Amino acid sequence: MLNELNRRNIGIFAHVDAGKTTTTEHMLFESGVVRSPGRVDDGTTATDSLDIEKERGISVQAAMTSLIWKNTIIDLIDTPGHIDFSSEVERTLRVMDGAILILSAVEGIQSQSETIWHALRSLRIPTIIYINKMDRIGASAPAVMEQIRSTLSPFACEIQTYQLHEDTFHGIGSLWNNNHNQDTLSDHTPPIPGLVELLAELDEEVMEAYIQETSLSQGDLNEAFLRYVHQGEMFPVCYGASGKGIGVTALLDAVLAFLPAPAQPVDSPVSGVVFKIERDRTMGRTAYVRMYGGSLHNRDTIHNSTRELEEKVTQIRRMDGRKWADTGAVYAGQIAALFGLSDTHVGDIIGNPEGVPPLPQMAVPLLTVQVHGKDPTRYPDLVAALQELTDEDPLLDLQWLPEERELHLKVMGTIQLEILSSLLLSRFGLDVVFDPPSVIYKETPRTAGEGYIAYTMPKPCWAILRFKIEPLPRGSGLIYTSTVRTDHLLLRYQNEVERRIPEALSQGMLGWEVTDLRITLVEGEHHVWHTHPLDFVVATPMGIMDGLARTGTTLLEPLLQFRLTVPEEYGGKALSDLVHMRATFEAPVIGSGRCMIEGLMPLATSMDYPVKLRSETGGRGVLTTSFAGYQDCPTDVNHARKRRGVNPLDQSKYILSVRNAITS
């Protein structure tokens, strides 16, 4: 009999083309949700619903489906594999209780695989590693296992054997037997290779037994193994060929055996997080929520603790196979679609924030692009469409400049631009073009200094501020503190100053966001009669820009961590290209006719290199990259950006501009 409390919330993650969607399709087929598995190449899969997904054969949005396996409800989220859509992966990671990381037995670990792995580990999410495509030419399970243990974790543990005959993959066998009645390792099921040695490194009791050569029951070993898997410290490894359906049922069994059920707190307060926003054709705005405590019912009023507002839920739907069904309620441990929440956004916490895991930082847009509609008369429609898409993916960070009639977006890469163009055309009927994307630079103070503003004219106004500005090491972000007493500057005014600091830093001396600095409010003064509540909205940017003008700023550029692999005969040319791109790298590693180089390269100088690499090596060169942070630009590099709006350094003009905006 099906037990609603017996469930799993699982995310499927991988590098592009490792077989996530194919694996999901065969899971749906084996569990009876679909009569036949869809094919990515034919555009018939259940989780790729967008036209562009069917055309390109890639996933660009996280898609949810549900199945029942051995009386257990499994809610699956199939995530995009391309790095351009890391924001979807990032938000999905936050709400999962377990994960399946799929690797290709041919390509092995790729850049996005590593990025996802580090995010999974930061959240300590229990993870099964599934080595797919064992039937393909060039597949090498031993090579991939060696990669896993050296790159991901030495505590990866094979729970299956695979059957090869003359290099042809025939199937798998199980090494896992959770029969607690068995006494020792020598019983019927072959032992998992290296399990005792791995457990001994983590568990004192197993270590002691190992040193003293004392026999441990298989039940005790299994219990210890499961404990460390659930803690995200050991990782079962499975094999399969999802395209042929081999290994998929065993993978489903492994999900039940190794990945934990969600916590079911009793009498806990309402607690949940919104991880996705979509538009339903009939119901309108849809907020996907994962519940961590309490329950919600139709017509309940929820408290959005992120935005401090109240909203009423008009309908609650939950996934049933491939369809959403109106259930009227959602409980702790479940995922549901809520309707009626017009002011709730992605990342907002509903109810009590305790127990909601943090958001991992994977996706960092490094490019900015301007959007133009081909039909000027539909400019208002384009603004509304881009605002709706930004509501669904906040990292797009739409910058709308009404006076200049300009629209700017932040993006991860050129594939994302193709997807956005397709979405705008298919969903909104808008034909657009994008300017060539440009790199997002940043600034940081060159030296320590102070900024001062005495905003006392024209009356009535009174806001006096003095800031201490100090540069910090790369990656520090913004640190703000105040040493001003509340009898000199009321707390509500100090809070207003703090709220305005990020906005004041959005454009520095060169027009880019200012980061890696400490700002300390060291002096502040209001006037009992003349201070208006909005005076500090006007004064804060002027005080900050005054300080940056005194300290000066250094331009920062984004860096990529790279791994470049080329045929050995192209090694010299590759090294020359890297030097030309201002890359820094370790000595090349030569082996098996290939040359591998790892290091750091500026994004600005390497944007066109993947195309050049394919041309130079006849498609035999492989470049994988991931964001590695920002570094100082060389002194001869100058990329100032046109300022939006009035510069606060032009104080008279800025005051008039802001005061008119406030009163209009």
C-alpha positions in Angstrom: 0.0 0.0 0.0 1.3 3.5 -1.0 2.4 5.6 2.0 2.4 9.3 1.3 5.1 9.8 3.9 7.4 7.4 2.1 9.0 9.6 -0.6 12.2 10.9 -2.1 13.0 14.4 -3.5 15.8 13.8 -6.0 17.7 16.0 -8.4 19.4 14.6 -11.5 22.5 16.5 -12.4 25.2 16.2 -15.0 27.3 17.9 -17.7 25.5 18.4 -21.0 25.1 15.2 -23.1 25.8 12.8 -20.2 22.2 11.4 -20.4 20.1 13.0 -17.7 16.9 13.4 -19.7 17.3 9.9 -21.2 17.8 8.4 -17.8 14.7 10.2 -16.5 12.6 9.0 -19.5 13.6 5.4 -18.8 12.8 5.8 -15.1 9.3 7.0 -16.0 8.9 4.0 -18.4 10.1 1.4 -15.9 7.8 2.8 -13.3 4.8 2.7 -15.6 4.2 6.5 -15.9 4.8 6.4 -19.7 4.1 3.6 -22.2 7.4 4.1 -24.0 10.4 6.3 -23.2 10.7 9.5 -25.2 13.8 10.3 -27.2 15.8 13.5 -26.8 16.8 13.4 -30.5 13.1 13.2 -31.5 11.9 15.9 -29.1 9.5 13.5 -27.5 10.7 13.6 -23.9 8.4 14.4 -21.0 10.7 16.9 -19.3 11.8 18.9 -22.3 8.6 20.9 -23.0 9.9 24.1 -24.6 10.2 24.3 -28.4 13.9 25.2 -28.2 14.6 22.2 -25.9 13.0 19.9 -28.5 14.8 21.5 -31.4 18.3 21.6 -29.7 18.0 18.4 -27.8 19.2 20.0 -24.5 17.4 20.9 -21.3 17.4 24.7 -20.5 14.9 24.6 -17.6 14.6 22.4 -14.5 11.6 20.2 -15.1 9.8 18.2 -12.4 8.1 14.8 -12.8 6.9 12.1 -10.3 6.8 8.4 -10.3 6.1 5.5 -7.8 8.7 2.8 -7.4 8.1 0.0 -4.9 5.4 1.9 -3.0 7.7 5.0 -2.7 6.9 8.3 -4.3 9.9 9.8 -6.1 9.7 13.4 -7.1 12.4 13.9 -9.8 13.8 17.2 -11.1 15.7 16.9 -14.3 18.2 19.9 -14.4 20.0 21.6 -17.4 23.5 20.4 -18.0 24.9 23.4 -19.9 26.8 25.9 -17.9 24.7 28.8 -19.3 21.8 27.5 -17.3 23.6 27.0 -14.0 21.0 29.3 -12.2 18.4 26.6 -12.7 20.7 24.0 -11.2 21.6 26.3 -8.3 18.0 26.8 -7.3 17.2 23.1 -7.6 20.1 22.0 -5.4 18.7 24.0 -2.6 15.5 21.9 -2.3 16.8 18.4 -2.8 17.2 15.6 -0.2 19.4 13.5 -2.5 21.1 13.7 -5.9 22.1 11.5 -8.8 25.2 12.8 -10.6 25.5 11.3 -14.0 28.8 10.9 -15.7 29.6 9.6 -19.2 31.7 6.5 -19.3 33.3 8.0 -22.5 33.9 11.7 -21.6 34.3 11.2 -17.8 34.3 14.2 -15.5 33.8 17.5 -17.2 33.8 21.1 -16.0 30.1 21.3 -15.1 30.3 18.0 -13.3 33.0 19.4 -11.0 31.0 22.6 -10.4 27.9 20.7 -9.5 29.9 18.3 -7.3 31.3 21.1 -5.2 27.9 22.6 -4.8 26.5 19.3 -3.7 29.3 18.9 -1.2 28.8 22.4 0.2 25.2 21.5 1.1 26.2 17.9 2.1 23.5 16.4 -0.1 23.7 12.6 -0.3 24.7 11.6 -3.8 24.7 8.6 -6.0 27.2 8.6 -8.9 25.8 6.9 -12.0 28.3 6.1 -14.8 26.2 6.1 -18.0 26.8 5.2 -21.6 28.7 2.0 -20.7 27.6 0.7 -24.1 29.4 3.4 -26.2 32.6 3.0 -28.1 35.5 4.4 -26.0 33.7 3.8 -22.6 36.2 3.0 -19.8 34.7 2.5 -16.4 38.1 2.0 -14.7 39.4 5.3 -16.1 36.3 7.2 -14.9 36.5 5.6 -11.5 40.1 6.7 -11.3 39.0 10.2 -12.2 36.2 10.1 -9.6 38.5 9.1 -6.8 41.2 11.7 -7.7 38.9 14.6 -8.7 35.7 14.2 -6.7 36.2 12.0 -3.7 38.3 9.0 -2.6 35.2 7.7 -0.8 33.3 6.8 -4.0 32.4 3.1 -3.6 31.2 0.8 -6.4 28.0 -1.1 -5.3 27.7 -2.9 -8.7 29.8 -4.9 -11.1 29.4 -4.6 -14.8 29.5 -7.4 -17.4 31.7 -7.0 -20.6 32.1 -9.5 -23.3 34.7 -8.6 -26.0 34.3 -4.9 -25.0 30.5 -5.1 -25.3 28.4 -4.0 -22.3 25.9 -6.7 -21.3 24.6 -5.6 -17.9 25.3 -5.2 -14.2 25.4 -7.2 -11.0 24.8 -6.1 -7.5 27.3 -6.0 -4.7 24.8 -4.6 -2.2 22.9 -6.9 0.1 21.1 -5.2 3.0 20.2 -8.5 4.7 21.0 -7.9 8.3 20.7 -11.6 9.2 24.0 -12.3 7.5 26.8 -12.6 10.0 30.1 -11.9 8.2 31.6 -10.6 5.0 32.1 -14.1 3.7 28.4 -14.8 3.3 26.5 -15.1 0.0 26.9 -11.6 -1.6 30.4 -10.6 -2.7 31.8 -7.8 -0.5 31.9 -4.3 -1.9 35.5 -3.7 -3.0 37.4 -1.6 -0.4 34.4 -0.9 1.7 36.0 -1.9 5.0 39.2 0.2 4.3 37.1 3.2 3.3 34.9 2.9 6.4 38.0 2.6 8.6 39.1 6.0 7.5 35.9 7.5 8.7 34.7 5.3 11.6 36.7 4.6 14.8 34.8 1.4 15.5 35.5 0.0 12.1 39.1 1.2 12.3 39.6 -0.6 15.6 38.1 -3.8 14.2 40.2 -3.5 11.0 43.5 -3.0 13.0 42.7 -5.9 15.3 41.5 -8.1 12.4 38.2 -8.7 14.1 35.3 -9.8 11.9 32.4 -7.4 11.4 28.9 -8.5 10.5 27.7 -7.4 7.1 24.8 -5.8 8.8 27.1 -3.5 10.9 29.1 -2.6 7.8 25.9 -1.8 5.8 24.6 0.3 8.6 27.8 2.3 8.8 27.9 2.7 5.0 24.4 4.0 4.9 25.1 6.4 7.7 28.0 8.0 5.9 26.1 8.1 2.6 23.3 10.0 4.3 25.9 12.4 5.8 27.3 13.1 2.3 30.7 11.5 3.1 30.5 8.3 1.1 29.1 7.9 -2.4 27.6 4.7 -4.0 28.6 4.2 -7.7 26.3 2.6 -10.2 26.7 1.6 -13.9 24.3 1.6 -16.8 23.4 2.4 -20.4 20.2 4.4 -20.1 19.7 4.6 -23.8 19.1 0.9 -23.8 17.4 0.8 -20.4 20.2 -1.2 -18.8 20.8 -0.3 -15.2 17.9 2.0 -14.7 15.8 -0.2 -12.5 18.9 -0.9 -10.3 19.4 2.9 -10.1 15.8 3.3 -8.9 16.5 0.6 -6.3 19.7 2.5 -5.3 17.6 5.7 -4.8 15.4 3.9 -2.3 18.3 2.1 -0.6 20.8 5.0 -0.3 19.1 8.3 -0.5 17.2 9.6 2.5 13.5 10.4 2.8 12.7 14.0 3.6 12.4 14.9 7.3 8.8 14.9 8.6 8.8 17.3 11.6 5.7 17.0 13.7 3.9 20.2 14.9 6.5 22.4 13.3 5.8 26.0 12.1 5.2 26.7 8.4 8.6 26.8 6.6 9.4 26.7 2.9 11.3 28.2 0.1 10.2 29.3 -3.4 12.7 27.9 -5.9 11.1 28.5 -9.2 8.5 30.8 -10.8 6.6 29.9 -14.0 3.6 31.1 -15.9 0.8 28.5 -16.3 -1.4 29.1 -19.5 -4.6 28.8 -17.5 -3.7 29.6 -13.9 -1.1 32.3 -14.4 1.8 32.9 -12.1 3.0 29.7 -10.5 5.4 29.5 -7.5 7.1 26.2 -6.9 7.8 25.7 -3.1 9.6 23.1 -1.1 8.1 22.7 2.4 10.4 22.1 5.3 7.9 22.4 8.1 4.2 22.8 8.8 1.5 22.6 6.1 -0.3 24.9 3.7 -3.9 24.6 2.4 -6.0 26.3 -0.2 -7.1 29.8 0.9 -4.4 30.0 3.6 -2.6 33.3 4.1 1.1 32.9 4.0 3.8 35.2 5.5 6.7 35.9 3.1 9.5 36.5 5.7 11.9 37.6 3.0 9.8 40.6 1.9 7.7 40.9 5.0 4.3 40.6 3.3 1.2 38.5 3.4 -0.4 36.7 0.5 -3.3 34.3 0.0 -2.8 30.9 -1.7 -5.7 30.3 -4.2 -4.8 26.8 -5.2 -2.2 24.1 -4.5 -1.1 21.5 -7.0 1.3 18.6 -6.7 3.0 16.4 -9.3 1.3 13.1 -10.1 3.3 11.4 -12.8 3.6 13.8 -15.7 0.6 16.0 -14.6 -0.1 18.5 -11.8 -3.1 17.5 -9.7 -5.1 19.8 -7.4 -4.4 18.4 -3.9 -5.6 21.4 -1.8 -2.6 21.0 0.6 1.1 20.5 0.9 3.0 19.2 3.9 6.6 19.2 5.2 8.9 17.3 2.9 6.8 17.8 -0.2 7.1 20.0 -3.3 4.1 21.8 -4.7 3.0 24.6 -7.1 1.2 27.5 -5.4 -1.0 29.9 -7.1 -2.1 33.4 -6.1 1.3 34.7 -4.9 1.7 37.7 -7.2 4.5 39.4 -5.1 6.5 36.4 -4.1 9.8 35.9 -5.9 12.4 33.2 -6.5 14.4 32.6 -3.3 11.8 34.0 -1.0 11.2 32.1 2.3 7.7 31.3 3.4 7.1 31.3 7.2 10.0 30.3 9.5 13.5 30.6 7.8 15.1 28.2 10.2 15.8 24.8 8.6 15.8 26.2 5.0 19.2 25.4 3.5 21.3 28.3 2.0 21.5 29.0 -1.7 24.7 27.6 -3.3 26.7 30.1 -5.4 27.3 28.4 -8.7 26.0 30.8 -11.4 27.8 34.1 -11.9 26.8 36.0 -15.1 30.0 37.4 -16.6 28.5 39.0 -19.7 26.2 41.9 -20.3 24.2 42.5 -23.4 21.7 45.1 -24.8 18.4 43.9 -26.3 16.7 45.6 -29.2 13.2 44.8 -30.5 12.9 44.7 -34.3 9.5 46.3 -34.1 9.9 49.7 -32.3 6.1 50.0 -31.7 6.2 47.0 -29.4 8.8 48.4 -27.1 6.4 48.4 -24.1 5.7 44.7 -24.8 9.4 43.9 -24.8 9.9 45.7 -21.5 7.1 43.7 -19.9 8.3 40.4 -21.4 11.9 40.9 -20.1 10.5 41.8 -16.7 8.5 38.6 -16.6 11.6 36.5 -17.6 13.7 38.3 -15.0 11.0 37.4 -12.4 11.6 33.7 -13.4 15.4 34.0 -13.5 16.6 36.9 -11.2 20.2 36.6 -12.5 19.1 38.2 -15.8 19.0 41.4 -13.7 17.2 43.5 -16.3 18.4 47.1 -16.4 15.7 49.2 -17.9 16.7 52.8 -18.8 13.5 54.5 -19.8 15.0 57.8 -20.8 17.5 56.2 -23.1 15.0 53.4 -24.1 17.7 50.9 -23.4 17.3 47.3 -22.1 20.4 45.4 -20.7 20.6 41.8 -19.4 23.3 39.8 -17.6 23.9 36.4 -19.2 26.1 33.3 -18.8 26.9 32.8 -22.5 25.9 32.8 -26.1 23.7 29.6 -25.9 21.5 31.5 -23.3 21.0 34.3 -25.8 19.7 31.8 -28.4 17.3 30.4 -25.8 16.1 33.9 -24.8 15.6 34.9 -28.4 13.5 31.7 -29.0 11.5 32.3 -25.8 10.7 35.9 -26.7 9.5 34.8 -30.1 7.5 31.7 -29.2 6.0 32.9 -25.9 5.6 36.6 -26.5 5.7 37.0 -30.3 8.6 39.4 -30.1 11.5 39.3 -32.6 14.7 40.6 -31.0 18.4 41.1 -31.7 21.2 41.3 -29.2 24.3 43.4 -29.4 27.5 41.4 -29.1 27.9 40.5 -25.4 30.6 42.4 -23.4 32.5 41.3 -20.3 31.2 42.5 -16.9 34.1 44.2 -15.2 34.1 45.5 -11.6 36.0 48.1 -9.6 37.6 48.2 -6.2 39.1 51.2 -4.2 42.8 51.8 -5.0 43.6 53.1 -1.5 41.9 53.8 1.8 40.2 57.2 2.2 37.0 59.0 3.3 33.9 60.3 1.7 31.9 63.2 3.1 28.6 64.9 2.3 26.8 67.7 4.0 23.4 67.8 2.3 21.9 70.9 3.8 20.7 72.8 0.7 18.2 73.5 -0.8 16.0 73.6 2.3 14.2 71.7 3.8 16.9 69.0 4.1 19.7 68.0 6.5 21.9 64.9 6.2 25.5 64.8 7.1 27.6 61.6 6.5 31.2 60.6 6.6 32.3 57.2 5.4 35.6 55.5 5.8 36.4 53.4 2.7 39.0 50.6 2.7 40.0 48.1 0.0 39.8 44.4 0.9 41.3 41.2 -0.7 39.7 39.8 -3.8 36.4 37.9 -3.2 35.6 39.8 0.0 32.6 41.6 -1.4 31.1 44.4 0.6 31.4 44.7 4.4 29.4 47.6 6.0 29.5 48.7 9.6 28.6 51.9 11.5 30.3 53.4 14.6 27.9 56.3 14.8 25.8 56.7 18.0 22.1 56.7 17.6 21.7 60.0 19.5 23.7 61.6 16.7 22.0 59.8 13.9 18.7 58.0 14.6 18.7 54.2 14.0 16.1 54.4 11.3 18.3 56.9 9.3 21.3 54.6 9.8 19.2 51.7 8.4 18.3 53.8 5.4 21.9 54.6 4.7 22.8 50.8 4.9 20.0 50.0 2.5 21.3 52.5 0.0 25.0 51.4 0.1 24.7 48.6 -2.5 22.8 50.9 -4.9 25.4 53.6 -4.4 28.1 51.1 -5.3 26.4 49.8 -8.5 28.3 52.3 -10.6 31.9 53.4 -9.6 34.3 55.8 -11.2 34.5 53.7 -14.4 30.7 52.8 -14.4 31.1 49.3 -13.0 29.9 47.8 -9.7 32.4 48.5 -6.8 33.3 45.4 -4.7 35.9 44.1 -2.3 35.7 47.0 0.2 34.8 47.8 3.7 32.7 50.9 4.3 32.3 52.3 7.8 29.9 55.1 8.7 32.1 57.1 11.1 30.0 60.3 11.3 26.4 61.1 10.9 24.0 63.9 11.8 20.4 64.7 11.3 18.4 67.8 12.2 15.4 67.7 14.5 13.4 70.1 12.3 15.0 70.1 8.8 15.7 66.4 8.1 13.3 64.7 5.7 13.1 60.9 5.9 14.3 60.6 2.3 17.3 62.9 2.8 19.6 60.0 3.3 18.4 58.4 0.1 19.8 61.4 -1.7 22.9 61.9 0.5 24.3 58.3 0.6 25.3 58.0 -3.1 26.9 61.5 -3.0 29.0 60.6 0.1 30.1 57.2 -1.4 31.1 58.7 -4.7 32.9 61.5 -3.0 35.0 58.8 -1.2 35.6 56.8 -4.4 36.8 60.0 -6.2 39.4 60.4 -3.4 40.5 56.8 -3.3 40.4 56.2 -7.0 39.4 52.7 -8.3 41.1 49.8 -9.9 39.5 47.9 -12.7 38.9 44.2 -12.1 38.3 41.5 -14.8 36.7 38.0 -14.4 39.0 35.0 -14.5 38.3 31.5 -15.7 39.8 28.3 -14.4 40.6 26.2 -17.4 41.7 22.7 -18.5 42.9 22.5 -22.1 43.6 19.1 -23.7 44.9 18.9 -27.3 46.8 16.3 -29.4 50.5 16.4 -28.5 51.5 17.9 -31.9 49.3 21.0 -31.2 50.8 21.5 -27.7 53.3 24.2 -28.8 50.6 26.2 -30.6 48.2 25.9 -27.6 50.9 27.3 -25.2 51.5 30.2 -27.6 47.8 31.0 -27.7 47.6 30.9 -23.9 50.5 33.3 -23.5 48.8 35.6 -26.0 45.6 35.5 -23.9 47.5 36.5 -20.7 46.8 33.1 -19.2 48.8 31.7 -16.3 49.3 27.9 -16.2 51.1 24.9 -14.8 53.7 22.9 -16.8 51.9 20.8 -19.4 51.2 17.1 -18.7 52.0 14.8 -21.7 50.6 11.3 -22.0 48.9 9.0 -24.4 49.5 11.4 -27.3 47.7 14.2 -25.5 48.9 17.4 -23.9 46.9 18.7 -20.9 47.3 22.3 -19.5 45.6 23.7 -16.5 45.5 27.3 -15.2 43.7 30.6 -15.2 42.8 32.9 -18.1 41.0 36.2 -18.4 37.5 35.9 -19.9 38.0 39.1 -22.0 40.9 37.6 -24.0 39.5 34.1 -24.4 35.9 34.6 -25.4 36.6 33.6 -29.1 39.1 30.9 -28.2 36.8 27.8 -28.3 36.0 28.5 -32.0 39.7 29.1 -32.8 40.6 25.9 -30.9 38.2 23.8 -32.9 39.6 25.3 -36.1 43.2 24.8 -35.2 42.8 21.2 -33.9 40.2 19.9 -36.3 37.8 19.6 -33.4 40.2 17.4 -31.4 41.0 20.0 -28.7 38.8 20.2 -25.6 38.6 23.3 -23.4 36.6 23.3 -20.1 36.2 26.4 -18.0 34.6 27.6 -14.8 34.5 31.0 -13.0 37.4 31.5 -10.7 36.9 35.1 -9.4 38.1 38.6 -10.3 41.6 39.9 -10.5 43.2 43.4 -11.2 43.4 44.3 -14.8 46.8 45.2 -16.3 47.4 49.0 -16.1 47.1 49.4 -19.8 43.6 47.9 -19.9 40.8 50.5 -19.6 37.1 49.6 -20.1 35.0 52.4 -18.8 31.3 52.0 -19.2 28.8 54.8 -20.0 27.1 55.9 -16.7 23.4 55.5 -16.4 21.6 58.5 -14.9 23.2 61.6 -13.3 26.6 61.2 -11.6 26.4 61.9 -7.8 29.7 63.8 -8.1 27.8 66.5 -9.9 25.9 67.2 -6.7 23.7 70.1 -7.8 22.4 68.3 -10.8 22.1 65.0 -8.9 20.1 66.5 -6.1 17.6 68.1 -8.5 17.3 64.8 -10.5 16.7 62.6 -7.4 14.3 65.1 -5.7 12.2 65.4 -8.8 12.1 61.6 -9.1 11.1 61.2 -5.4 8.3 63.8 -5.7 7.0 62.8 -9.1 
